[in-house]
């Protein structure tokens, strides 16, 4: 008869090599929704917290600099790509749109810098999602 | 902080922190990698800026 497993702290379990493999799909979804959440799920707490702080910070800096949350416009390929990059940061992008942020202050001297921060934070999160996916699939060490 | 140099340093620090954390597993390696990336970004941008200033 199977015994219920005792809860094990991720760091201790990771050190002992007993972390249960996280579902890759859920890991990638979590990493998309919240930067660093994928690494938190696979037990890499320090990395997860660093990604959460830095990427959320970059996104907020982008908004504070007057950057724009681009809409999906097929007629404007570069705007479409910028929108796709920004949507790679799921929840922050959604929340910012819901509270009416990211309208883009074109006359602001930091407008382009803001766009750069917003877009690059999304692109970096894509890399982080891939890394979390590789760890969850066992292609990379925990 | 809204000077070109200030924003560039802030951007380089953020990108270096992410890549340093992503590419190495132990703390010392992460710090070293982040430092290298940060230096490369800032020195590279500064050097390119001067090159463009002199060339154009």
N, CA and C atoms of all chains as a GROMACS GRO file, in nm:
protein
  594
    1UNK      N    1   0.085  -0.119   0.000
    1UNK     CA    2   0.000   0.000   0.000
    1UNK      C    3   0.088   0.125   0.000
    2UNK      N    4   0.054   0.219  -0.083
    2UNK     CA    5   0.137   0.339  -0.094
    2UNK      C    6   0.120   0.429   0.027
    3UNK      N    7   0.232   0.474   0.083
    3UNK     CA    8   0.229   0.567   0.196
    3UNK      C    9   0.224   0.709   0.143
    4UNK      N   10   0.148   0.799   0.211
    4UNK     CA   11   0.151   0.939   0.169
    4UNK      C   12   0.290   0.998   0.193
    5UNK      N   13   0.341   1.070   0.092
    5UNK     CA   14   0.477   1.122   0.107
    5UNK      C   15   0.478   1.244   0.198
    6UNK      N   16   0.586   1.256   0.279
    6UNK     CA   17   0.599   1.371   0.368
    6UNK      C   18   0.642   1.491   0.287
    7UNK      N   19   0.594   1.613   0.324
    7UNK     CA   20   0.641   1.731   0.254
    7UNK      C   21   0.790   1.753   0.279
    8UNK      N   22   0.862   1.783   0.172
    8UNK     CA   23   1.007   1.805   0.182
    8UNK      C   24   1.036   1.944   0.130
    9UNK      N   25   1.121   2.021   0.204
    9UNK     CA   26   1.154   2.154   0.154
    9UNK      C   27   1.233   2.140   0.025
   10UNK      N   28   1.203   2.226  -0.076
   10UNK     CA   29   1.265   2.210  -0.208
   10UNK      C   30   1.416   2.212  -0.202
   11UNK      N   31   1.476   2.299  -0.116
   11UNK     CA   32   1.622   2.307  -0.114
   11UNK      C   33   1.682   2.178  -0.060
   12UNK      N   34   1.622   2.126   0.048
   12UNK     CA   35   1.673   2.002   0.105
   12UNK      C   36   1.654   1.887   0.007
   13UNK      N   37   1.537   1.886  -0.056
   13UNK     CA   38   1.508   1.779  -0.150
   13UNK      C   39   1.599   1.786  -0.271
   14UNK      N   40   1.626   1.912  -0.314
   14UNK     CA   41   1.712   1.929  -0.429
   14UNK      C   42   1.853   1.880  -0.397
   15UNK      N   43   1.899   1.912  -0.273
   15UNK     CA   44   2.033   1.870  -0.233
   15UNK      C   45   2.040   1.718  -0.230
   16UNK      N   46   1.932   1.655  -0.189
   16UNK     CA   47   1.931   1.509  -0.181
   16UNK      C   48   1.894   1.446  -0.315
   17UNK      N   49   1.862   1.528  -0.412
   17UNK     CA   50   1.826   1.477  -0.544
   17UNK      C   51   1.690   1.411  -0.545
   18UNK      N   52   1.600   1.455  -0.455
   18UNK     CA   53   1.470   1.388  -0.447
   18UNK      C   54   1.355   1.479  -0.488
   19UNK      N   55   1.383   1.591  -0.556
   19UNK     CA   56   1.275   1.679  -0.599
   19UNK      C   57   1.191   1.607  -0.703
   20UNK      N   58   1.060   1.607  -0.682
   20UNK     CA   59   0.972   1.542  -0.778
   20UNK      C   60   0.976   1.620  -0.909
   21UNK      N   61   0.982   1.554  -1.022
   21UNK     CA   62   0.988   1.628  -1.147
   21UNK      C   63   0.861   1.710  -1.166
   22UNK      N   64   0.880   1.839  -1.197
   22UNK     CA   65   0.764   1.925  -1.219
   22UNK      C   66   0.710   1.901  -1.359
   23UNK      N   67   0.582   1.918  -1.376
   23UNK     CA   68   0.520   1.902  -1.507
   23UNK      C   69   0.572   2.014  -1.599
   24UNK      N   70   0.635   1.977  -1.712
   24UNK     CA   71   0.694   2.079  -1.799
   24UNK      C   72   0.593   2.183  -1.848
   25UNK      N   73   0.471   2.139  -1.879
   25UNK     CA   74   0.371   2.233  -1.930
   25UNK      C   75   0.333   2.334  -1.823
   26UNK      N   76   0.311   2.284  -1.701
   26UNK     CA   77   0.275   2.374  -1.591
   26UNK      C   78   0.392   2.467  -1.559
   27UNK      N   79   0.514   2.413  -1.566
   27UNK     CA   80   0.633   2.494  -1.538
   27UNK      C   81   0.644   2.609  -1.638
   28UNK      N   82   0.625   2.578  -1.766
   28UNK     CA   83   0.637   2.682  -1.869
   28UNK      C   84   0.524   2.784  -1.854
   29UNK      N   85   0.404   2.735  -1.825
   29UNK     CA   86   0.290   2.827  -1.805
   29UNK      C   87   0.315   2.921  -1.687
   30UNK      N   88   0.366   2.864  -1.578
   30UNK     CA   89   0.396   2.945  -1.459
   30UNK      C   90   0.505   3.046  -1.491
   31UNK      N   91   0.608   3.002  -1.565
   31UNK     CA   92   0.719   3.090  -1.600
   31UNK      C   93   0.671   3.202  -1.692
   32UNK      N   94   0.572   3.173  -1.775
   32UNK     CA   95   0.518   3.277  -1.863
   32UNK      C   96   0.435   3.377  -1.782
   33UNK      N   97   0.352   3.322  -1.692
   33UNK     CA   98   0.264   3.410  -1.614
   33UNK      C   99   0.343   3.504  -1.525
   34UNK      N  100   0.441   3.449  -1.454
   34UNK     CA  101   0.518   3.528  -1.358
   34UNK      C  102   0.665   3.495  -1.376
   35UNK      N  103   0.747   3.594  -1.408
   35UNK     CA  104   0.889   3.564  -1.428
   35UNK      C  105   0.950   3.498  -1.304
   36UNK      N  106   1.020   3.390  -1.325
   36UNK     CA  107   1.086   3.320  -1.214
   36UNK      C  108   1.002   3.211  -1.152
   37UNK      N  109   0.872   3.210  -1.179
   37UNK     CA  110   0.784   3.110  -1.116
   37UNK      C  111   0.819   2.968  -1.161
   38UNK      N  112   0.866   2.953  -1.284
   38UNK     CA  113   0.905   2.822  -1.334
   38UNK      C  114   1.022   2.767  -1.254
   39UNK      N  115   1.120   2.851  -1.226
   39UNK     CA  116   1.236   2.808  -1.148
   39UNK      C  117   1.196   2.780  -1.004
   40UNK      N  118   1.100   2.856  -0.952
   40UNK     CA  119   1.052   2.828  -0.816
   40UNK      C  120   0.987   2.689  -0.812
   41UNK      N  121   0.912   2.657  -0.917
   41UNK     CA  122   0.844   2.527  -0.922
   41UNK      C  123   0.941   2.409  -0.929
   42UNK      N  124   1.053   2.428  -0.998
   42UNK     CA  125   1.148   2.316  -1.009
   42UNK      C  126   1.250   2.317  -0.895
   43UNK      N  127   1.230   2.407  -0.799
   43UNK     CA  128   1.313   2.405  -0.678
   43UNK      C  129   1.434   2.495  -0.680
   44UNK      N  130   1.448   2.577  -0.787
   44UNK     CA  131   1.563   2.669  -0.791
   44UNK      C  132   1.518   2.805  -0.738
   45UNK      N  133   1.510   2.814  -0.606
   45UNK     CA  134   1.451   2.932  -0.542
   45UNK      C  135   1.530   3.060  -0.567
   46UNK      N  136   1.662   3.050  -0.553
   46UNK     CA  137   1.744   3.172  -0.565
   46UNK      C  138   1.732   3.231  -0.706
   47UNK      N  139   1.743   3.144  -0.806
   47UNK     CA  140   1.730   3.191  -0.943
   47UNK      C  141   1.590   3.250  -0.967
   48UNK      N  142   1.489   3.181  -0.916
   48UNK     CA  143   1.352   3.227  -0.936
   48UNK      C  144   1.330   3.365  -0.878
   49UNK      N  145   1.382   3.388  -0.758
   49UNK     CA  146   1.363   3.519  -0.694
   49UNK      C  147   1.438   3.628  -0.771
   50UNK      N  148   1.560   3.596  -0.816
   50UNK     CA  149   1.637   3.695  -0.894
   50UNK      C  150   1.562   3.731  -1.022
   51UNK      N  151   1.510   3.630  -1.093
   51UNK     CA  152   1.436   3.659  -1.217
   51UNK      C  153   1.310   3.741  -1.188
   52UNK      N  154   1.242   3.705  -1.081
   52UNK     CA  155   1.120   3.777  -1.045
   52UNK      C  156   1.149   3.924  -1.020
   53UNK      N  157   1.252   3.950  -0.938
   53UNK     CA  158   1.285   4.089  -0.902
   53UNK      C  159   1.335   4.167  -1.024
   54UNK      N  160   1.429   4.108  -1.098
   54UNK     CA  161   1.492   4.184  -1.207
   54UNK      C  162   1.393   4.208  -1.323
   55UNK      N  163   1.321   4.104  -1.365
   55UNK     CA  164   1.231   4.122  -1.480
   55UNK      C  165   1.111   4.210  -1.446
   56UNK      N  166   1.055   4.190  -1.326
   56UNK     CA  167   0.944   4.278  -1.287
   56UNK      C  168   0.994   4.421  -1.275
   57UNK      N  169   1.116   4.436  -1.220
   57UNK     CA  170   1.176   4.569  -1.210
   57UNK      C  171   1.194   4.633  -1.346
   58UNK      N  172   1.246   4.554  -1.442
   58UNK     CA  173   1.265   4.609  -1.578
   58UNK      C  174   1.133   4.652  -1.639
   59UNK      N  175   1.030   4.570  -1.617
   59UNK     CA  176   0.898   4.602  -1.672
   59UNK      C  177   0.845   4.733  -1.611
   60UNK      N  178   0.860   4.746  -1.479
   60UNK     CA  179   0.811   4.868  -1.411
   60UNK      C  180   0.892   4.991  -1.454
   61UNK      N  181   1.022   4.972  -1.471
   61UNK     CA  182   1.106   5.084  -1.518
   61UNK      C  183   1.059   5.127  -1.657
   62UNK      N  184   1.030   5.027  -1.742
   62UNK     CA  185   0.981   5.058  -1.876
   62UNK      C  186   0.853   5.140  -1.873
   63UNK      N  187   0.762   5.102  -1.783
   63UNK     CA  188   0.637   5.179  -1.770
   63UNK      C  189   0.665   5.318  -1.715
   64UNK      N  190   0.755   5.327  -1.615
   64UNK     CA  191   0.787   5.456  -1.554
   64UNK      C  192   0.854   5.549  -1.654
   65UNK      N  193   0.927   5.491  -1.750
   65UNK     CA  194   0.995   5.572  -1.852
   65UNK      C  195   0.898   5.617  -1.962
   66UNK      N  196   0.773   5.578  -1.952
   66UNK     CA  197   0.675   5.621  -2.053
   66UNK      C  198   0.667   5.528  -2.172
   67UNK      N  199   0.714   5.404  -2.156
   67UNK     CA  200   0.707   5.307  -2.266
   67UNK      C  201   0.563   5.269  -2.297
   68UNK      N  202   0.545   5.209  -2.415
   68UNK     CA  203   0.409   5.177  -2.462
   68UNK      C  204   0.386   5.027  -2.460
   69UNK      N  205   0.266   4.989  -2.420
   69UNK     CA  206   0.225   4.849  -2.434
   69UNK      C  207   0.162   4.836  -2.572
   70UNK      N  208   0.235   4.773  -2.663
   70UNK     CA  209   0.192   4.770  -2.802
   70UNK      C  210   0.077   4.672  -2.824
   71UNK      N  211  -0.016   4.709  -2.913
   71UNK     CA  212  -0.126   4.617  -2.949
   71UNK      C  213  -0.080   4.525  -3.062
   72UNK      N  214  -0.151   4.414  -3.079
   72UNK     CA  215  -0.121   4.326  -3.192
   72UNK      C  216  -0.178   4.388  -3.319
   73UNK      N  217  -0.089   4.439  -3.405
   73UNK     CA  218  -0.133   4.498  -3.532
   73UNK      C  219  -0.061   4.427  -3.646
   74UNK      N  220  -0.137   4.345  -3.719
   74UNK     CA  221  -0.074   4.270  -3.827
   74UNK      C  222  -0.024   4.362  -3.939
   75UNK      N  223  -0.088   4.478  -3.952
   75UNK     CA  224  -0.047   4.570  -4.058
   75UNK      C  225   0.090   4.632  -4.029
   76UNK      N  226   0.130   4.632  -3.901
   76UNK     CA  227   0.260   4.688  -3.862
   76UNK      C  228   0.344   4.577  -3.801
   77UNK      N  229   0.428   4.512  -3.885
   77UNK     CA  230   0.502   4.394  -3.836
   77UNK      C  231   0.588   4.423  -3.713
   78UNK      N  232   0.653   4.538  -3.708
   78UNK     CA  233   0.741   4.566  -3.593
   78UNK      C  234   0.659   4.588  -3.466
   79UNK      N  235   0.544   4.651  -3.481
   79UNK     CA  236   0.455   4.670  -3.365
   79UNK      C  237   0.402   4.534  -3.318
   80UNK      N  238   0.372   4.448  -3.415
   80UNK     CA  239   0.325   4.313  -3.383
   80UNK      C  240   0.430   4.236  -3.304
   81UNK      N  241   0.557   4.244  -3.350
   81UNK     CA  242   0.665   4.174  -3.281
   81UNK      C  243   0.688   4.232  -3.141
   82UNK      N  244   0.679   4.365  -3.131
   82UNK     CA  245   0.696   4.428  -2.999
   82UNK      C  246   0.586   4.382  -2.903
   83UNK      N  247   0.463   4.372  -2.957
   83UNK     CA  248   0.352   4.325  -2.874
   83UNK      C  249   0.375   4.181  -2.829
   84UNK      N  250   0.423   4.097  -2.922
   84UNK     CA  251   0.450   3.957  -2.888
   84UNK      C  252   0.556   3.948  -2.780
   85UNK      N  253   0.661   4.030  -2.792
   85UNK     CA  254   0.768   4.029  -2.691
   85UNK      C  255   0.714   4.073  -2.555
   86UNK      N  256   0.630   4.176  -2.555
   86UNK     CA  257   0.576   4.224  -2.426
   86UNK      C  258   0.482   4.122  -2.363
   87UNK      N  259   0.409   4.050  -2.447
   87UNK     CA  260   0.317   3.950  -2.392
   87UNK      C  261   0.389   3.826  -2.340
   88UNK      N  262   0.521   3.818  -2.364
   88UNK     CA  263   0.597   3.707  -2.306
   88UNK      C  264   0.610   3.721  -2.155
   89UNK      N  265   0.571   3.836  -2.105
   89UNK     CA  266   0.568   3.859  -1.960
   89UNK      C  267   0.421   3.864  -1.920
   90UNK      N  268   0.360   3.747  -1.904
   90UNK     CA  269   0.215   3.733  -1.893
   90UNK      C  270   0.142   3.825  -1.796
   91UNK      N  271   0.153   3.795  -1.668
   91UNK     CA  272   0.072   3.866  -1.569
   91UNK      C  273   0.106   4.016  -1.557
   92UNK      N  274   0.234   4.052  -1.550
   92UNK     CA  275   0.266   4.196  -1.542
   92UNK      C  276   0.207   4.273  -1.660
   93UNK      N  277   0.215   4.213  -1.780
   93UNK     CA  278   0.162   4.280  -1.900
   93UNK      C  279   0.010   4.296  -1.891
   94UNK      N  280  -0.054   4.190  -1.842
   94UNK     CA  281  -0.200   4.192  -1.830
   94UNK      C  282  -0.244   4.295  -1.725
   95UNK      N  283  -0.177   4.293  -1.609
   95UNK     CA  284  -0.213   4.386  -1.501
   95UNK      C  285  -0.190   4.530  -1.544
   96UNK      N  286  -0.078   4.554  -1.612
   96UNK     CA  287  -0.047   4.691  -1.656
   96UNK      C  288  -0.155   4.741  -1.752
   97UNK      N  289  -0.201   4.653  -1.840
   97UNK     CA  290  -0.307   4.693  -1.934
   97UNK      C  291  -0.437   4.718  -1.860
   98UNK      N  292  -0.464   4.634  -1.756
   98UNK     CA  293  -0.590   4.649  -1.683
   98UNK      C  294  -0.597   4.779  -1.605
   99UNK      N  295  -0.482   4.825  -1.553
   99UNK     CA  296  -0.485   4.950  -1.476
   99UNK      C  297  -0.460   5.072  -1.565
  100UNK      N  298  -0.454   5.049  -1.694
  100UNK     CA  299  -0.443   5.160  -1.788
  100UNK      C  300  -0.302   5.214  -1.803
  101UNK      N  301  -0.203   5.135  -1.764
  101UNK     CA  302  -0.064   5.179  -1.780
  101UNK      C  303  -0.014   5.153  -1.920
  102UNK      N  304   0.105   5.206  -1.949
  102UNK     CA  305   0.170   5.176  -2.076
  102UNK      C  306   0.104   5.238  -2.197
  103UNK      N  307   0.051   5.358  -2.180
  103UNK     CA  308  -0.011   5.424  -2.297
  103UNK      C  309   0.095   5.480  -2.391
  104UNK      N  310   0.214   5.500  -2.335
  104UNK     CA  311   0.325   5.549  -2.418
  104UNK      C  312   0.325   5.699  -2.430
  105UNK      N  313   0.424   5.761  -2.370
  105UNK     CA  314   0.436   5.906  -2.377
  105UNK      C  315   0.540   5.940  -2.483
  106UNK      N  316   0.492   5.958  -2.607
  106UNK     CA  317   0.584   5.971  -2.721
  106UNK      C  318   0.677   6.091  -2.707
  107UNK      N  319   0.632   6.197  -2.641
  107UNK     CA  320   0.716   6.316  -2.632
  107UNK      C  321   0.817   6.306  -2.517
  108UNK      N  322   0.804   6.204  -2.435
  108UNK     CA  323   0.898   6.188  -2.325
  108UNK      C  324   1.036   6.151  -2.379
  109UNK      N  325   1.140   6.210  -2.319
  109UNK     CA  326   1.276   6.182  -2.366
  109UNK      C  327   1.313   6.035  -2.343
  110UNK      N  328   1.244   5.970  -2.250
  110UNK     CA  329   1.277   5.830  -2.218
  110UNK      C  330   1.181   5.730  -2.284
  111UNK      N  331   1.099   5.779  -2.378
  111UNK     CA  332   0.998   5.691  -2.440
  111UNK      C  333   1.061   5.566  -2.503
  112UNK      N  334   1.165   5.586  -2.584
  112UNK     CA  335   1.227   5.470  -2.651
  112UNK      C  336   1.298   5.380  -2.551
  113UNK      N  337   1.357   5.441  -2.450
  113UNK     CA  338   1.420   5.360  -2.346
  113UNK      C  339   1.314   5.274  -2.277
  114UNK      N  340   1.198   5.335  -2.251
  114UNK     CA  341   1.090   5.261  -2.187
  114UNK      C  342   1.047   5.143  -2.271
  115UNK      N  343   1.032   5.165  -2.402
  115UNK     CA  344   0.996   5.054  -2.492
  115UNK      C  345   1.102   4.945  -2.488
  116UNK      N  346   1.228   4.987  -2.486
  116UNK     CA  347   1.337   4.888  -2.484
  116UNK      C  348   1.329   4.803  -2.357
  117UNK      N  349   1.308   4.866  -2.244
  117UNK     CA  350   1.298   4.792  -2.119
  117UNK      C  351   1.180   4.695  -2.123
  118UNK      N  352   1.065   4.741  -2.174
  118UNK     CA  353   0.946   4.656  -2.178
  118UNK      C  354   0.968   4.536  -2.271
  119UNK      N  355   1.021   4.562  -2.389
  119UNK     CA  356   1.039   4.455  -2.487
  119UNK      C  357   1.146   4.356  -2.442
  120UNK      N  358   1.258   4.409  -2.393
  120UNK     CA  359   1.368   4.319  -2.354
  120UNK      C  360   1.330   4.235  -2.231
  121UNK      N  361   1.250   4.293  -2.141
  121UNK     CA  362   1.209   4.212  -2.025
  121UNK      C  363   1.128   4.091  -2.072
  122UNK      N  364   1.044   4.111  -2.173
  122UNK     CA  365   0.966   3.999  -2.228
  122UNK      C  366   1.055   3.897  -2.297
  123UNK      N  367   1.151   3.946  -2.376
  123UNK     CA  368   1.240   3.853  -2.448
  123UNK      C  369   1.326   3.773  -2.351
  124UNK      N  370   1.372   3.839  -2.246
  124UNK     CA  371   1.451   3.766  -2.145
  124UNK      C  372   1.365   3.660  -2.078
  125UNK      N  373   1.237   3.692  -2.058
  125UNK     CA  374   1.150   3.591  -1.995
  125UNK      C  375   1.130   3.470  -2.087
  126UNK      N  376   1.136   3.490  -2.218
  126UNK     CA  377   1.130   3.374  -2.309
  126UNK      C  378   1.247   3.279  -2.284
  127UNK      N  379   1.367   3.337  -2.268
  127UNK     CA  380   1.484   3.254  -2.240
  127UNK      C  381   1.469   3.182  -2.107
  128UNK      N  382   1.414   3.253  -2.010
  128UNK     CA  383   1.397   3.193  -1.877
  128UNK      C  384   1.293   3.081  -1.882
  129UNK      N  385   1.188   3.100  -1.963
  129UNK     CA  386   1.088   2.994  -1.981
  129UNK      C  387   1.152   2.869  -2.042
  130UNK      N  388   1.238   2.890  -2.143
  130UNK     CA  389   1.306   2.776  -2.206
  130UNK      C  390   1.395   2.703  -2.106
  131UNK      N  391   1.465   2.781  -2.023
  131UNK     CA  392   1.554   2.722  -1.922
  131UNK      C  393   1.472   2.640  -1.823
  132UNK      N  394   1.361   2.697  -1.776
  132UNK     CA  395   1.275   2.626  -1.679
  132UNK      C  396   1.219   2.499  -1.742
  133UNK      N  397   1.182   2.508  -1.871
  133UNK     CA  398   1.130   2.391  -1.941
  133UNK      C  399   1.236   2.282  -1.950
  134UNK      N  400   1.360   2.319  -1.983
  134UNK     CA  401   1.469   2.221  -1.992
  134UNK      C  402   1.493   2.153  -1.858
  135UNK      N  403   1.487   2.231  -1.750
  135UNK     CA  404   1.509   2.173  -1.617
  135UNK      C  405   1.396   2.076  -1.584
  136UNK      N  406   1.271   2.117  -1.614
  136UNK     CA  407   1.156   2.032  -1.582
  136UNK      C  408   1.158   1.902  -1.664
  137UNK      N  409   1.211   1.910  -1.786
  137UNK     CA  410   1.216   1.790  -1.871
  137UNK      C  411   1.339   1.704  -1.843
  138UNK      N  412   1.426   1.753  -1.753
  138UNK     CA  413   1.545   1.676  -1.718
  138UNK      C  414   1.658   1.688  -1.816
  139UNK      N  415   1.650   1.789  -1.906
  139UNK     CA  416   1.758   1.808  -2.002
  139UNK      C  417   1.872   1.887  -1.941
  140UNK      N  418   1.844   1.949  -1.827
  140UNK     CA  419   1.945   2.032  -1.761
  140UNK      C  420   1.940   2.000  -1.612
  141UNK      N  421   2.054   2.006  -1.545
  141UNK     CA  422   2.061   1.973  -1.403
  141UNK      C  423   1.983   2.068  -1.317
  142UNK      N  424   1.931   2.018  -1.204
  142UNK     CA  425   1.858   2.103  -1.111
  142UNK      C  426   1.954   2.175  -1.019
  143UNK      N  427   1.898   5.992  -1.342
  143UNK     CA  428   1.898   5.856  -1.398
  143UNK      C  429   1.852   5.856  -1.544
  144UNK      N  430   1.799   5.968  -1.591
  144UNK     CA  431   1.748   5.968  -1.729
  144UNK      C  432   1.854   6.018  -1.829
  145UNK      N  433   1.980   6.021  -1.787
  145UNK     CA  434   2.085   6.049  -1.885
  145UNK      C  435   2.108   5.922  -1.967
  146UNK      N  436   2.162   5.939  -2.087
  146UNK     CA  437   2.187   5.822  -2.172
  146UNK      C  438   2.275   5.720  -2.099
  147UNK      N  439   2.382   5.771  -2.036
  147UNK     CA  440   2.476   5.682  -1.968
  147UNK      C  441   2.409   5.611  -1.850
  148UNK      N  442   2.329   5.687  -1.774
  148UNK     CA  443   2.262   5.628  -1.658
  148UNK      C  444   2.166   5.517  -1.698
  149UNK      N  445   2.087   5.542  -1.803
  149UNK     CA  446   1.991   5.440  -1.849
  149UNK      C  447   2.065   5.320  -1.905
  150UNK      N  448   2.174   5.346  -1.976
  150UNK     CA  449   2.252   5.235  -2.034
  150UNK      C  450   2.310   5.148  -1.923
  151UNK      N  451   2.359   5.211  -1.817
  151UNK     CA  452   2.416   5.134  -1.706
  151UNK      C  453   2.307   5.052  -1.636
  152UNK      N  454   2.191   5.113  -1.618
  152UNK     CA  455   2.078   5.042  -1.556
  152UNK      C  456   2.036   4.921  -1.641
  153UNK      N  457   2.026   4.945  -1.770
  153UNK     CA  458   1.988   4.837  -1.863
  153UNK      C  459   2.092   4.725  -1.861
  154UNK      N  460   2.219   4.764  -1.868
  154UNK     CA  461   2.327   4.665  -1.870
  154UNK      C  462   2.327   4.584  -1.741
  155UNK      N  463   2.300   4.651  -1.628
  155UNK     CA  464   2.299   4.580  -1.500
  155UNK      C  465   2.187   4.476  -1.497
  156UNK      N  466   2.069   4.514  -1.546
  156UNK     CA  467   1.955   4.420  -1.546
  156UNK      C  468   1.984   4.300  -1.636
  157UNK      N  469   2.030   4.327  -1.758
  157UNK     CA  470   2.056   4.218  -1.852
  157UNK      C  471   2.168   4.128  -1.800
  158UNK      N  472   2.272   4.189  -1.742
  158UNK     CA  473   2.385   4.111  -1.689
  158UNK      C  474   2.339   4.023  -1.573
  159UNK      N  475   2.250   4.077  -1.489
  159UNK     CA  476   2.201   3.998  -1.375
  159UNK      C  477   2.125   3.875  -1.424
  160UNK      N  478   2.041   3.893  -1.526
  160UNK     CA  479   1.961   3.779  -1.577
  160UNK      C  480   2.052   3.676  -1.643
  161UNK      N  481   2.142   3.721  -1.731
  161UNK     CA  482   2.228   3.624  -1.800
  161UNK      C  483   2.326   3.556  -1.705
  162UNK      N  484   2.380   3.633  -1.611
  162UNK     CA  485   2.471   3.573  -1.513
  162UNK      C  486   2.402   3.464  -1.434
  163UNK      N  487   2.279   3.490  -1.392
  163UNK     CA  488   2.202   3.391  -1.314
  163UNK      C  489   2.165   3.270  -1.400
  164UNK      N  490   2.133   3.298  -1.527
  164UNK     CA  491   2.086   3.192  -1.616
  164UNK      C  492   2.200   3.097  -1.658
  165UNK      N  493   2.318   3.154  -1.679
  165UNK     CA  494   2.425   3.075  -1.742
  165UNK      C  495   2.515   3.002  -1.643
  166UNK      N  496   2.511   3.039  -1.516
  166UNK     CA  497   2.595   2.971  -1.417
  166UNK      C  498   2.510   2.924  -1.300
  167UNK      N  499   2.558   2.821  -1.230
  167UNK     CA  500   2.480   2.766  -1.120
  167UNK      C  501   2.528   2.810  -0.982
  168UNK      N  502   2.659   2.829  -0.967
  168UNK     CA  503   2.708   2.868  -0.833
  168UNK      C  504   2.725   3.020  -0.826
  169UNK      N  505   2.710   3.073  -0.704
  169UNK     CA  506   2.705   3.219  -0.683
  169UNK      C  507   2.827   3.291  -0.739
  170UNK      N  508   2.945   3.237  -0.710
  170UNK     CA  509   3.067   3.308  -0.753
  170UNK      C  510   3.073   3.313  -0.906
  171UNK      N  511   3.037   3.203  -0.970
  171UNK     CA  512   3.036   3.199  -1.116
  171UNK      C  513   2.933   3.296  -1.174
  172UNK      N  514   2.818   3.303  -1.107
  172UNK     CA  515   2.713   3.394  -1.155
  172UNK      C  516   2.760   3.539  -1.147
  173UNK      N  517   2.824   3.573  -1.034
  173UNK     CA  518   2.872   3.711  -1.016
  173UNK      C  519   2.978   3.744  -1.120
  174UNK      N  520   3.070   3.650  -1.142
  174UNK     CA  521   3.177   3.674  -1.238
  174UNK      C  522   3.119   3.691  -1.380
  175UNK      N  523   3.026   3.604  -1.415
  175UNK     CA  524   2.965   3.611  -1.548
  175UNK      C  525   2.887   3.742  -1.565
  176UNK      N  526   2.811   3.779  -1.462
  176UNK     CA  527   2.734   3.904  -1.468
  176UNK      C  528   2.828   4.024  -1.482
  177UNK      N  529   2.937   4.021  -1.409
  177UNK     CA  530   3.035   4.130  -1.418
  177UNK      C  531   3.093   4.141  -1.557
  178UNK      N  532   3.125   4.025  -1.615
  178UNK     CA  533   3.182   4.025  -1.750
  178UNK      C  534   3.083   4.080  -1.852
  179UNK      N  535   2.957   4.036  -1.841
  179UNK     CA  536   2.855   4.081  -1.937
  179UNK      C  537   2.830   4.230  -1.920
  180UNK      N  538   2.823   4.275  -1.794
  180UNK     CA  539   2.800   4.416  -1.767
  180UNK      C  540   2.913   4.501  -1.828
  181UNK      N  541   3.037   4.459  -1.804
  181UNK     CA  542   3.152   4.533  -1.857
  181UNK      C  543   3.149   4.534  -2.010
  182UNK      N  544   3.121   4.418  -2.068
  182UNK     CA  545   3.119   4.410  -2.215
  182UNK      C  546   3.011   4.502  -2.273
  183UNK      N  547   2.894   4.505  -2.210
  183UNK     CA  548   2.784   4.589  -2.261
  183UNK      C  549   2.820   4.738  -2.250
  184UNK      N  550   2.869   4.779  -2.132
  184UNK     CA  551   2.896   4.921  -2.110
  184UNK      C  552   3.016   4.967  -2.194
  185UNK      N  553   3.125   4.890  -2.189
  185UNK     CA  554   3.245   4.928  -2.266
  185UNK      C  555   3.215   4.922  -2.416
  186UNK      N  556   3.142   4.818  -2.458
  186UNK     CA  557   3.108   4.804  -2.600
  186UNK      C  558   3.023   4.920  -2.649
  187UNK      N  559   2.923   4.957  -2.572
  187UNK     CA  560   2.835   5.068  -2.614
  187UNK      C  561   2.912   5.200  -2.615
  188UNK      N  562   2.997   5.217  -2.513
  188UNK     CA  563   3.076   5.340  -2.505
  188UNK      C  564   3.173   5.349  -2.623
  189UNK      N  565   3.239   5.236  -2.651
  189UNK     CA  566   3.334   5.231  -2.762
  189UNK      C  567   3.264   5.254  -2.896
  190UNK      N  568   3.149   5.188  -2.915
  190UNK     CA  569   3.074   5.207  -3.040
  190UNK      C  570   3.027   5.351  -3.054
  191UNK      N  571   2.986   5.409  -2.944
  191UNK     CA  572   2.943   5.549  -2.946
  191UNK      C  573   3.054   5.641  -2.993
  192UNK      N  574   3.174   5.618  -2.938
  192UNK     CA  575   3.289   5.700  -2.980
  192UNK      C  576   3.324   5.676  -3.125
  193UNK      N  577   3.319   5.550  -3.167
  193UNK     CA  578   3.349   5.518  -3.308
  193UNK      C  579   3.255   5.590  -3.402
  194UNK      N  580   3.125   5.587  -3.368
  194UNK     CA  581   3.026   5.653  -3.455
  194UNK      C  582   3.046   5.803  -3.454
  195UNK      N  583   3.084   5.857  -3.336
  195UNK     CA  584   3.107   6.001  -3.324
  195UNK      C  585   3.225   6.042  -3.414
  196UNK      N  586   3.329   5.960  -3.413
  196UNK     CA  587   3.449   5.994  -3.491
  196UNK      C  588   3.426   5.969  -3.641
  197UNK      N  589   3.347   5.865  -3.674
  197UNK     CA  590   3.331   5.826  -3.814
  197UNK      C  591   3.228   5.912  -3.888
  198UNK      N  592   3.128   5.957  -3.817
  198UNK     CA  593   3.019   6.030  -3.888
  198UNK      C  594   3.018   6.177  -3.849
   0.00000   0.00000   0.00000
